[in-house]
Amino acid sequence: MSRQRKVLKIGITSGDPAGIGPEVLLKALKEYCDPSFVPVVIGSAEFFSVNHKERFTGFAVRSGGSELPDQPGPLFVDIPLETSMPVPGRGTPETGKESLKYVDAALDLWESGEIDAMVTGPVSKGLIERSGTPFTGHTEYIAARTGGEPYMMMYSGDYRVILVTTHIPIAEVAAAVSLERIERVISAAHASMSAIDGGRIRLAVAGLDPHCGDDGAIGAFDRDVTAEAVRRARERGIDIEGPFAADTLFIASKWARYNAVIAHYHDQGLVPFKQLAFDRGVNVTLGLPIVRTSVDHGTAFDIAGRNRAGYNSMIEAISLACRLRAQREN
């Protein structure tokens, strides 16, 4: 089945309807106009018509199982509500369930070749769990559906971090970080940065333990395992340095020397990233057959419905999805 087309169709899930997802995607699409792609928004048309009437204009709405129309303007795939009308700011297990339906619909569209990539709006993992579906995050959920080995990258123009482990308890991190996993993440980081940046790619890796274990005084993992992964990567021609102590590697001036930095676990990489690039960051899942990007923020129920949500991250997520998908075409 051929998926090549001159104009990309990018599926955009609206996230939890009680959160800021619908607001940020409509704001982003109003500002970000690019003839190289057609946005395909996935959500409840009834909800958008009631709660975002002024911005919800210009969409060709598809309902039922009909094919997406071939037109240059924005499209909307209507997923009818199976609950009472969601209230912005009041997330419930029912709104969590609705948000997961949008993700499933996007994956259906991708599997049928109707969209080329997906951008996901923010959801509440806890509310999805309470609705009855085990859910640790988009990364793992999409990988279970599409196959592949997922790697989580947080991306901005200046700072990029790729994680060895994703959404797992901190107590399980040490057992999940192996020499082979680190090697695969280094390879994925090099390939993704080569596709995005081109030219010479420089990588760095943080240590797992404080001060990289102080040469065995705290722990021997980084001396024996992380450093060995770096050595093997260099033998394969990858320009990578480390391991470095995380408390100094993520200082902005040092971080900026590299195309990307590899962190061992979620908060080691995401805390510094969000300090420096929260308003323009993008969450990217590498290692999957589908191109998937996302905003780097949550549902923000506390400001939903107040017209206060920033939307730069959504613009960046759409733009990067288009770039990554176009590069795959080439």
C-alpha positions as CSV (number, residue, x, y, z in Angstrom):
1,M,0.0,0.0,0.0
2,S,1.5,3.3,-1.1
3,R,1.4,6.2,1.4
4,Q,3.2,8.7,-0.7
5,R,1.4,11.9,-1.6
6,K,2.5,15.4,-2.4
7,V,0.6,16.9,0.5
8,L,0.9,15.1,3.9
9,K,-2.1,14.5,6.0
10,I,-1.2,14.9,9.7
11,G,-3.6,13.4,12.2
12,I,-3.9,15.5,15.4
13,T,-5.7,14.1,18.4
14,S,-7.4,16.7,20.5
15,G,-6.5,15.1,23.8
16,D,-8.7,15.1,26.9
17,P,-11.7,17.3,26.0
18,A,-11.7,18.7,29.5
19,G,-8.1,19.9,29.2
20,I,-6.4,22.5,27.1
21,G,-5.8,20.2,24.1
22,P,-8.7,21.4,22.0
23,E,-7.8,25.1,22.7
24,V,-4.1,24.8,21.8
25,L,-4.7,22.8,18.6
26,L,-7.2,25.3,17.3
27,K,-5.0,28.3,18.2
28,A,-2.0,26.5,16.6
29,L,-3.8,25.8,13.3
30,K,-5.1,29.3,13.1
31,E,-1.5,30.6,13.1
32,Y,0.4,27.8,11.5
33,C,-0.6,27.5,7.9
34,D,1.6,25.5,5.5
35,P,0.4,24.2,2.2
36,S,2.6,21.1,2.5
37,F,0.2,19.4,4.9
38,V,-3.5,19.0,5.7
39,P,-4.4,18.8,9.4
40,V,-6.8,16.0,10.3
41,V,-8.2,16.8,13.7
42,I,-9.7,13.9,15.7
43,G,-12.2,14.6,18.4
44,S,-15.9,15.3,19.1
45,A,-17.4,17.7,16.7
46,E,-20.3,18.3,19.1
47,F,-17.9,19.2,21.9
48,F,-15.9,21.6,19.7
49,S,-19.1,23.2,18.4
50,V,-20.4,23.9,21.9
51,N,-17.1,24.9,23.6
52,H,-15.0,26.3,20.9
53,K,-17.6,27.7,18.5
54,E,-15.7,30.8,17.4
55,R,-12.5,29.0,16.4
56,F,-14.1,25.8,15.1
57,T,-14.6,27.0,11.6
58,G,-13.4,26.0,8.2
59,F,-13.3,22.2,8.8
60,A,-14.7,19.6,6.5
61,V,-16.2,17.2,9.1
62,R,-16.2,13.4,8.4
63,S,-18.4,11.2,10.4
64,G,-18.9,7.5,10.3
65,G,-16.6,5.3,8.3
66,S,-16.4,7.4,5.2
67,E,-13.0,8.1,3.6
68,L,-11.3,11.4,4.2
69,P,-12.1,13.9,1.4
70,D,-9.2,14.9,-0.8
71,Q,-9.2,18.6,-0.3
72,P,-6.5,21.2,0.7
73,G,-8.3,22.6,3.8
74,P,-8.4,21.3,7.4
75,L,-10.4,18.1,8.1
76,F,-12.1,16.9,11.2
77,V,-12.8,13.3,12.0
78,D,-15.9,13.2,14.4
79,I,-15.8,10.7,17.2
80,P,-19.2,10.9,18.8
81,L,-19.4,11.4,22.5
82,E,-20.4,8.4,24.6
83,T,-20.8,10.5,27.7
84,S,-22.4,13.7,28.8
85,M,-20.9,16.9,27.4
86,P,-17.4,17.3,29.0
87,V,-16.8,20.5,31.0
88,P,-13.5,22.2,30.4
89,G,-11.4,22.0,33.6
90,R,-13.3,19.0,35.0
91,G,-11.5,15.9,33.9
92,T,-13.2,12.6,34.7
93,P,-12.6,8.9,33.8
94,E,-15.2,9.5,31.1
95,T,-13.1,12.3,29.5
96,G,-10.1,10.1,29.8
97,K,-11.9,7.3,27.9
98,E,-12.9,9.8,25.2
99,S,-9.3,10.9,24.8
100,L,-8.1,7.4,24.3
101,K,-10.7,6.8,21.6
102,Y,-9.1,9.7,19.6
103,V,-5.7,8.0,19.8
104,D,-7.2,4.7,18.6
105,A,-9.0,6.5,15.8
106,A,-5.7,8.1,14.7
107,L,-4.0,4.7,14.6
108,D,-6.9,3.3,12.6
109,L,-6.5,6.1,10.1
110,W,-2.7,5.5,9.9
111,E,-3.1,1.8,9.4
112,S,-5.6,2.4,6.6
113,G,-3.1,4.8,4.9
114,E,-5.4,7.9,5.3
115,I,-2.9,9.9,7.4
116,D,0.8,10.0,7.2
117,A,1.8,10.8,10.8
118,M,0.1,11.7,14.1
119,V,0.4,14.5,16.6
120,T,-1.1,13.8,20.0
121,G,-2.8,16.3,22.3
122,P,-2.4,16.0,26.1
123,V,-4.2,13.3,28.0
124,S,-4.4,12.3,31.7
125,K,-2.8,8.9,32.2
126,G,-4.5,8.6,35.6
127,L,-8.0,9.3,34.2
128,I,-7.4,6.8,31.4
129,E,-6.3,4.2,33.9
130,R,-9.4,4.9,36.0
131,S,-11.6,4.4,32.9
132,G,-10.5,0.8,32.7
133,T,-7.5,0.7,30.3
134,P,-3.9,0.2,31.5
135,F,-2.0,3.2,30.2
136,T,1.5,4.4,31.1
137,G,1.7,6.9,28.3
138,H,1.3,7.4,24.5
139,T,4.8,6.1,23.9
140,E,4.1,2.6,25.2
141,Y,0.5,2.5,24.1
142,I,1.3,3.3,20.4
143,A,4.2,0.9,20.4
144,A,2.0,-1.9,21.6
145,R,-0.3,-1.2,18.6
146,T,2.3,-0.6,15.9
147,G,5.3,-2.6,16.9
148,G,8.8,-1.4,17.1
149,E,11.0,-0.5,20.0
150,P,10.1,3.0,21.3
151,Y,12.6,5.6,22.4
152,M,11.4,8.9,23.9
153,M,13.0,12.1,22.8
154,M,12.2,15.6,24.0
155,Y,13.1,18.1,21.2
156,S,13.6,21.8,20.8
157,G,15.7,23.8,18.4
158,D,18.4,24.2,21.1
159,Y,18.1,21.2,23.4
160,R,17.4,17.5,22.8
161,V,17.3,14.6,25.2
162,I,16.7,11.0,24.5
163,L,15.8,8.5,27.3
164,V,17.1,5.0,27.9
165,T,14.0,4.2,29.9
166,T,10.6,5.9,29.7
167,H,7.6,5.7,32.1
168,I,8.6,3.2,34.7
169,P,9.0,3.5,38.5
170,I,12.4,4.7,39.6
171,A,12.8,1.5,41.6
172,E,12.8,-0.4,38.3
173,V,15.3,1.8,36.4
174,A,18.5,0.0,37.3
175,A,17.2,-3.3,36.1
176,A,15.9,-1.8,32.8
177,V,19.2,-0.1,31.9
178,S,21.5,-2.6,30.2
179,L,24.5,-2.3,27.9
180,E,22.5,-3.4,24.9
181,R,19.7,-1.0,25.6
182,I,22.1,1.9,25.9
183,E,23.8,0.9,22.7
184,R,20.4,0.8,20.8
185,V,19.4,4.2,22.2
186,I,22.8,5.7,21.1
187,S,22.2,4.3,17.6
188,A,18.6,5.7,17.5
189,A,19.8,9.1,18.7
190,H,22.5,9.3,16.0
191,A,20.0,8.2,13.3
192,S,17.3,10.7,14.4
193,M,19.7,13.6,14.7
194,S,21.3,12.8,11.3
195,A,17.8,13.0,9.8
196,I,16.8,16.2,11.6
197,D,20.1,18.2,11.7
198,G,22.3,16.6,9.0
199,G,26.1,17.1,9.0
200,R,28.3,16.1,11.8
201,I,26.4,14.8,14.8
202,R,27.8,15.0,18.3
203,L,26.2,13.2,21.2
204,A,26.8,12.9,24.9
205,V,25.5,10.5,27.6
206,A,24.8,11.2,31.2
207,G,25.8,8.8,34.0
208,L,23.2,6.8,35.8
209,D,24.7,7.3,39.3
210,P,25.7,10.6,41.0
211,H,29.1,11.7,39.7
212,C,29.1,8.6,37.4
213,G,29.8,6.5,40.5
214,D,33.0,8.4,41.5
215,D,35.1,5.6,39.9
216,G,33.4,2.9,42.0
217,A,33.1,4.7,45.3
218,I,29.3,5.1,44.8
219,G,28.8,2.5,42.1
220,A,30.5,0.8,39.2
221,F,27.7,0.9,36.6
222,D,28.9,3.9,34.7
223,R,32.5,2.8,34.7
224,D,31.7,-0.7,33.6
225,V,28.6,-0.4,31.5
226,T,27.8,3.2,30.3
227,A,31.4,3.8,29.4
228,E,31.6,0.5,27.5
229,A,28.5,1.5,25.5
230,V,30.2,4.8,24.6
231,R,33.4,2.9,23.6
232,R,31.5,0.5,21.3
233,A,29.5,3.4,19.7
234,R,32.8,5.2,18.9
235,E,34.1,2.0,17.3
236,R,31.0,2.2,15.0
237,G,31.9,5.7,14.0
238,I,29.5,7.6,16.3
239,D,30.8,10.8,17.7
240,I,29.8,10.5,21.4
241,E,31.3,11.6,24.7
242,G,30.7,10.6,28.3
243,P,29.5,9.4,30.6
244,F,29.2,12.8,32.3
245,A,27.7,13.6,35.7
246,A,24.1,14.7,35.0
247,D,24.3,17.6,37.4
248,T,26.8,19.4,35.1
249,L,26.0,18.0,31.7
250,F,22.6,19.7,31.6
251,I,24.0,23.1,32.2
252,A,22.7,25.0,29.2
253,S,26.1,26.1,27.8
254,K,27.4,22.5,27.9
255,W,24.2,20.9,26.7
256,A,24.2,23.2,23.6
257,R,27.5,21.7,22.4
258,Y,25.7,18.5,21.4
259,N,23.0,17.6,18.9
260,A,21.4,15.5,21.6
261,V,22.1,14.1,25.1
262,I,21.2,10.7,26.3
263,A,19.7,10.4,29.8
264,H,19.0,7.1,31.7
265,Y,15.6,7.8,33.1
266,H,12.6,10.1,32.8
267,D,13.2,12.9,35.3
268,Q,17.0,13.0,34.8
269,G,16.3,14.3,31.3
270,L,12.9,15.9,31.4
271,V,13.4,18.1,34.4
272,P,16.3,20.1,32.8
273,F,14.6,20.0,29.4
274,K,11.3,21.6,30.7
275,Q,13.2,24.2,32.7
276,L,14.9,25.4,29.4
277,A,12.4,24.6,26.7
278,F,8.9,24.0,28.1
279,D,7.0,26.5,25.9
280,R,8.5,25.2,22.7
281,G,9.4,21.6,23.4
282,V,8.1,18.5,21.5
283,N,7.8,14.9,22.6
284,V,8.9,12.6,19.8
285,T,8.6,8.8,19.8
286,L,11.5,7.2,17.9
287,G,11.8,3.6,16.8
288,L,8.2,3.2,15.5
289,P,6.9,2.6,12.0
290,I,4.6,5.7,12.5
291,V,5.9,9.2,13.0
292,R,4.5,10.5,16.3
293,T,5.1,13.8,18.0
294,S,3.3,15.5,20.9
295,V,3.1,18.6,22.9
296,D,5.4,18.5,25.9
297,H,2.8,19.6,28.5
298,G,-0.2,18.1,30.2
299,T,-3.9,18.7,30.3
300,A,-3.7,21.8,32.5
301,F,-7.2,21.3,33.8
302,D,-6.7,24.4,36.1
303,I,-6.7,26.8,33.1
304,A,-8.8,24.8,30.6
305,G,-11.7,26.9,29.2
306,R,-10.1,30.2,30.2
307,N,-8.4,31.0,26.9
308,R,-5.0,31.2,28.7
309,A,-3.2,28.2,27.2
310,G,0.0,28.7,25.2
311,Y,0.2,26.9,21.9
312,N,3.8,27.1,20.7
313,S,4.5,23.5,21.6
314,M,1.6,22.3,19.4
315,I,3.0,24.4,16.5
316,E,6.4,22.8,17.0
317,A,4.9,19.3,17.3
318,I,3.0,19.7,14.0
319,S,6.0,21.2,12.2
320,L,8.4,18.5,13.4
321,A,5.9,15.7,12.4
322,C,5.8,17.1,8.9
323,R,9.6,17.3,8.7
324,L,10.1,13.8,10.0
325,R,7.5,12.3,7.7
326,A,8.8,14.1,4.6
327,Q,12.3,12.8,5.3
328,R,10.9,9.3,5.4
329,E,9.3,9.9,2.0
330,N,12.7,10.9,0.7
